[in-house]
Amino acid sequence: MRVRVLGPVEVSDGQGWSPVAAARCRAVLGSLVAHGPRSVPVESIVQDVWGDAPPRSAVAQTYGYVHRLRQMLGDRDGTALRRSDAGYLLVEQKAGVDARNFEAAVTDGLRTFEDGGFEQSAEVFERALGWWRGDPFGGAPSGGTAVELTHRLTNLRTTAVEHGFQARINLGRHRAVVEEIEAQIAESPFREPLWRQLLVALYRSGRAAEALQQYDRLRRTFTEELGTDPSPATRTIHQQILDETLPMTETSSRTSATVPVGAELAAPAEASRPVRQLPPEVPDFCGRTGETEAAVRAVASHDRAGSPVVLVLHGAPGAGKSSLALHVARLVQDEYPDAQFHLGLAGTTSNPRGPDELLAAMLRALGGFGHPLPTSLDDCAALLRSQLAERRTLVVLDDAASAEQVVPLLPPNGRSAVIVTSRGMLADLPGARHLHVDVLTADDAEVLLARIVGYERVAREPSEAQAIVRQCGLLPLPIRIAGAKLLSRPAWPLSRLRERLQDESRRLSELSIGGLDLRASLDLSLRSLSADAALAFALFGLLGPGDLPGWVMGALMDTDAWEPVAEELLDAALLQQVRLDGIGQPRYQMHDLLRVYARQQASDHGADTCRQAVRRTVGSWTLLVDRLRRNRPHSLFDPLDAPRSVAPEALPPWLPYDEENPPSHATGAAWMAIERQSLLDAVQLACTHDLTGDAGRLALLLGPLYDQHALYEDWGTSHQTVLDRPDVDDLAAAALRRGLGQVHIYTGEFEAAAGFLQDARRTYQRHGHDLGAALALASLASVHRCRGEHGAAEAALRESLGVVAASGDAPKEALFRGALGRILTTQGRLSEARSWLADAAALAHGIGDAHREAVVLRDLGTLELADGQPAVALRTLEQATQIFWDLSDERCAAKTLLETAPVLVALSERERAVASLAEATAYFRRHGLHDDERRSRQLLAEVDGTGAVTGPRTAR
């Protein structure tokens, strides 16, 4: 399996090359290659392919293009184009990509070139350039990421060409290289390095006169086209040719220079001199505008008669608290001219400095006592307060472990200010103000990297720089480490470090250089935790990046006493409480790099511990979803193995509900809105830990809720995630395909819907599952109806109804009888239709299914209009609409408003018809129901125009 993008886009299944003809299919492949070798979220692919205005079916179409690419690659088992945690991953070991081979070869060639291996590097560059067959992506890259990759590849090709020429020049092959350089100059006449190489090669080939002629040509070209002269380096070569002093061989060797890193120590201060302990600012400090302004306002707002201003900067390891504290201290230092202390408290080490040691250090710095310091802590603290009473003093206390460590060091009055950094909030520090130091903005993070490695280097690979700072979690410490690593490896492209950081299992090891080590910093925090908190931290790292309700901690730990553990992690800045959600639950989140570290710690606790923790968590989500499902109307997509007649499982003690207070239908919409991402993450989490059965159960139970709340993208994503698993059960796969078929019906993609539903029906038939096959056939009837194939729809429904009625499933029988009445109404067979609808209404009433009764009422309203009774139709439709509103079913209410418009027109109530259609149209647009929106807009245009309303109806 191979992929070629350095020229026209082609793929190979091992038997031969095939062009990727469809533009959007090429765009999907381009996105996968451009983002590679990392996983690409589906939303990123959608952005690359469709830009900022994708159709509602973009996700579903993406799945289709991925399927087509797998077929073209011969990737039947999905090992080359693999579904991953984050999206889709083009596994380049399985599907060799020419662009990646080219990049790797150039990187290898540059490394060899730098080491003086010119023979080998020349061969490597020649081999690398052999991958090129034309412009990348056939000259038509689609999407911003592919365009960026094209620029990067083109620039890298130029690098390979010029270094290849230089390697051959260094080997003395001047004559052989002249014609090739001239050909390259014809393509790129303003690349001055090529001109310099041409001048040198000509001169060393004994063609000095030609070299001078070429310089004149260069000078004229630059003057006429660019309005500038050649650079000093080129002019120097020209002068050496004139003087015949240009060396005939390369004589320069690589040199290294050492830069002193120390600073001259200041002489000891006299006792009368003010204390000046603030170290120099970090040279590359950037960003933090908002935090800086808030901190300066806090520190500068002192009250002479009151207590000293105490500002605590707290945040996660590596957030840059110390740099910010020093930056703020330098900005306000002039307000505190008498003494400026800076003390490291070593709070995150195994041996924090005690208040006695710190007091002694401050008193010695003040000096001039003429007698030994007091021996007791209280006496030392009192002496310090006496010494600082009349001084305007600034104290910076870096890395505090606790309030007890800080309090004895505080000055006595408001003439002074104290800035404290700590991973914890130090909430018990009296009178302190607190400022949380979060991650950098993406822009500031990129500026920080550029200040370390050089703006020019970042400008060459902007997308790689963006990826690196995100892999560093936008935290200053890991960004500084990454920058230092790149700075010490000038031949590395940024893409190489990005690739090394892509592997989460290696990321923390990569983020270490010299005395900078992120893992060591995190280890210090971990060692301070209790055993339970350390385990909870490790297990929480298994979960997704979003915020989560607190009870999840209880599920992970198998206990309802989870809050003290969460508090301990909050105090250690290893967890954040980010908000209180709309139903009153505290939400917790872990920083990305902390999550990587936590996952590595989780592996130390054993696979079984992790798997059981995940199973409890996913199982808890499943129980909650099942309770909500049972509190909503019967659904065609209720899992066949989870009948409502069977009592639900008991809720575990860590969930914030009990049997007397279960999650209710009334809060279902709010709960789904809050937990949408958490539920999708739970499905993916179960798949990641090979709990495919658990994932499938949760996804299928979610189907009815996704249906009710019109969350079609989530419905499709959850089902496809499980369906992509190689070990998914056959019947579960059939149910998942049935759900995906319905999603495609709603989004108007009837061909795709029919494919999923036919596959589902065949699977059910193969297993002798008559009811499942009947349900799949009923959904196929919807496809026929939407296509206007009413005869086929009627036949399919009658066949399905026979099976459902024999099974004794009254809710589904009522649904199918109503659907049959709807189709007969469309065909004008009103008497038959009325009979079927009456049967459906009686069945629904008998089982207490108010939702199904409302659907039947809506269909009866349409029938009454067709029968010439618009007044009766209006009363019936208004009754149906009210029931849907009472049940919080906005979608069915909107569809009923759509059906009400023709009735209102028939009654000459055109303004009400327009209002009804406007409300329905707005709902359909919000939820991507394109066919319904199109029909609604068409009716709206007709009502605003002639007032006549025609055309087939749409219905659920």
C-alpha positions, 0 to 999 in steps of 0.5 A: 500500500503506497501513497504519492502526493509529490506530483499527481495524487495516486495510491497503490494497493500493491497491484498498480497505481490508481489516480485519486480522481474525486477532488474531495477524496483527494482533499481528505487524503491530503488532510491525512498526509498533511497532518501525518503522522499524527491522528487527524480529528474528523472536524479537522478533515472537514475544515480542510475539505470544506473550509468554514462553511461545511454542509451538515453531511460533511462528517458522514461524507468524510466517513464515505471518502475514508471508506473509498480510500481504504478500498483503493489502498486495498486496506480491508482490515483498516490497518493502514487508514486506521480509526484512532482515539482522536480521529483517523490515522494514516499509518505510514509504516503500512501506507508509505507516503512519498512526501514523508519518505522525502522529508526523512531523506532530506533530514538524513542528508542534512545531518550527514552533510553537517558531519562532513559526509559529502559523498553520502549526503550527495547520494541521499539528496539525489535519492530524495529528489527522485521522489518528485514527479511534479508539483505536490498534490498535482499543483492543486492542494485543497485545504489550508493544511495541505497548502502549508505542507506544499509550501514546506515540501517546496522549500525543503526541495530547494534545500535539498537541491542546494545542499546537493549541489554544495556537497558535489562542489565540496567533493570537487565535481565542479564541471558536472554540476554547472549545467544542473545549477544553470537549469535550476537558476532558470526555474528560480532566478532570484535564488542567490545561493544558486548563483554563488554556487554557479560562480564558484563551480565555473571558476574552479572548472577553469572558466573564470571569464564565464563566471564574471559574465554570469555575475554581470547577468546576476547583477542586471537581473537583480537591479532590473527586476528587484531594484537591488544589488547582489548581497555582500557574500556574492559580491565577495565571491565576485571580487575573489574571482577578479583577484584570483584569490577564490580557493580552489577547494573548500578549506573552511571547517566547522567551528564552535564558540562557547558563550560564558553563562555565568555572571560576575558576582556582586560584592557583599553589600554594606549594612547601610545599602538596600537589599537588592536580591531580584535576579535578572528577568527571563530574557524570553518572557512574553505574553501574560498581558492580562495577568501582568496588569492584574498583578501589578494593580494588586501589588501597587494598591498598598495601604500604608496603615494596613497589612502588606499586600500578599499576592499568590500566583498559583497554577500547574507545574511549568505554567511560568509562575516564577517568571511572571512573579519576577516580571511583575516584581521588576515592574513595581520595584521602584515603589519599594526602594528600601529592600527587595528580597527573592527567596526560593522556598523549595516547596515542591522538593522533598526538603522544603526550607523551614521558616527559621532558615528563611528568616535567618537568610533575610536578617543576614541580608539586612545585616548590621546587627552586631550580635547573634540572631535570636534562636527562636522562630518567634523572636526571629520573626519579631526582629524581622518585623522590627527591621522592616517596619519603616522600610518599603519592602518587596518580598518574592517567595518562590515555590511555597509549599504552605501558608505556614512557610510564608506567614513568619516572613511577612512584613508588618504593614502596608508599606510592603508587598509580597509575591508568592508562587505556589502550585497550590492556592494557599487559600489559608494564607490570611488576607492574600489575593490569588491569581491563577496562572493558566497556559499561554495563548497560542499566539504567545506560545508561538512567540516564546518558541520563536524568541528561543529558536529564532523567528526565521526558523519558526517562519519557515515551518509555522504549522510545525511550530503551532503543533509543537507548542500545542504538544507542550500544552501551551505551558512555558516550561515545556516550550522552553525545553522544546526550544532549547532542544531545537536550538542545540540541534540547528540542522533539525527541521521543526517537523522532526521534534514535532514527530518525536513529541507526537508519541505520548509515551515518549513526550515527557522523555523528549521534554528534557535537556540539561537542567530542564526536565518536565518529568522531574518537576511533575515527580515532585508534585506526585511524591507529595500525594497520598496513595489514594490521591496518586491513584486517582490522579493516574486513573483520571489521566485515562479519561478525555481532555474535556471537563467532567463531573466530580462523580467520575472520580468516584467511579474510577476509585470505586468509592462515594468518598471521592471529594477529599481525594479531589480536594487533594489534587486541587491543592497540588494543582494537578487538577482544576475545578473549572466551573459549576455546570447548568445542573449544579455539578462541579466540573473537573479537568486535567491539563493535557501534559499532566494527563500524559504524565498521569497515563504513564503513572496509570500503567504502573498500577497495572492493566487490570486496575485501569480496565476495571476503572474504565469499565466502572466509569463507562458503566456509570454513563451507561446507567444514566443514559438508560434511566433517561431513555426510559423516561422518554417516549418509546423509540424505534431505536431502543436497543432490542436487548434492553427492553423497558419491561426489564427493571434497570440496574441499581445506581452505584453509590458515587452517582449523584442520584438515587432510586427516589431521585433519578435523572428525569426527562425534564432535565434530559435536554440540559443534561445531554447538552452538558455531557455531549462530549463526555458521552462521546469520549466515554464511547471512545474510552471503552474502545481504547481499552478493548471494551467494545461490548461496553462501548456498543451498549452505551452507543446504542442506548444513546441512539434514542436520546440523540434521535430525540435531541436531533444530535445527528453528528454525535449519533453518527460519530458514536456508532461509527467509532464502535463499528470501526472496531474489529471485534464488534459483535455481529448483531451489535454491528447490525444495530449500529448500522441501523442507527447510521442509516437513520442518521443519513435519512435525516440528513437527506443522504438516501443512498448511504442510508440504504447501504447501511440499512441493507447491510443491517437487514442481511446481518439480522437475517443471517442470525435469524433475528426476525424483529431486527430485520423487520426494523431495518426494513421499516427504515428502508421504507422511510428511504423509499417514501423520501424518494417518492417510491410509495408503493415500495414503501407500503410493501416494506411497511406491511411486511415489517408490521406483520413481524412486529405485530406477531412479536407483541411489541405494541409501541412499534406496532403503533408506529408502523400502523401510523406510518402506513396510514401516512403513506396511504394519505400521500397516495390519496387513499384516505378511507384506508388511511383513516382506518390505519391511523385510528388503529395506531391511535388506539394502540398508542393510547392503550399503552400510554404512549402520548408521543405516539398519539401526538404523531398520529394526531399530526398525520390525522390533521394532514388527512383532514386537510386532504379530505377538505376539512381544514378547521378540523385539521387545525384543531387536530394539529394544534393538539399534536403541537401542544403535546410535543411541546409538553414532551420537550420534543422540539423537532416533532413540534417543528415538523407539526408546525410545517404541516400546519402551514397549509391548513392555515393558508386554507383558512386564509390565516396567511400571517399565522402560516408565515410565522409557523413556517419561520419557526419551523425553518429556524429549527431545521436550519439549526439542526441540519435537517436540510430536506425539511428546511428546503421544504419549509422554505419552499412553502414559505415562498409560496405563502408569501407569493400566491398563498397557494401551498402544494407539494408532498409533505415530509414527516418523521 
